[in-house]
Amino acid sequence: MRTIVELPEEQLAALRDLCSREKTSRAEIIRRAVGQYLQSNQSGQGKRAFGLWQKKKLNALDYEAKLRAEWSVP
């Protein structure tokens, strides 16, 4: 899918130099950059969530059962 992105002249110049050095198209360099950015930001989500229940006295399955018990009608 095509998209339009406006970049400052300094970034365009640096991008031109990089494309020339690597003998790669601008589109390919941008695809790689976006891919790396997404990968680094998505993997950070998991790292922040890892171990959230570590200091809880109630384990996750017991907590889930407790929450579901609230749904039942007496």
Helices and strands as residue ranges (DSSP letters): H 9-22, H 26-49, H 60-69
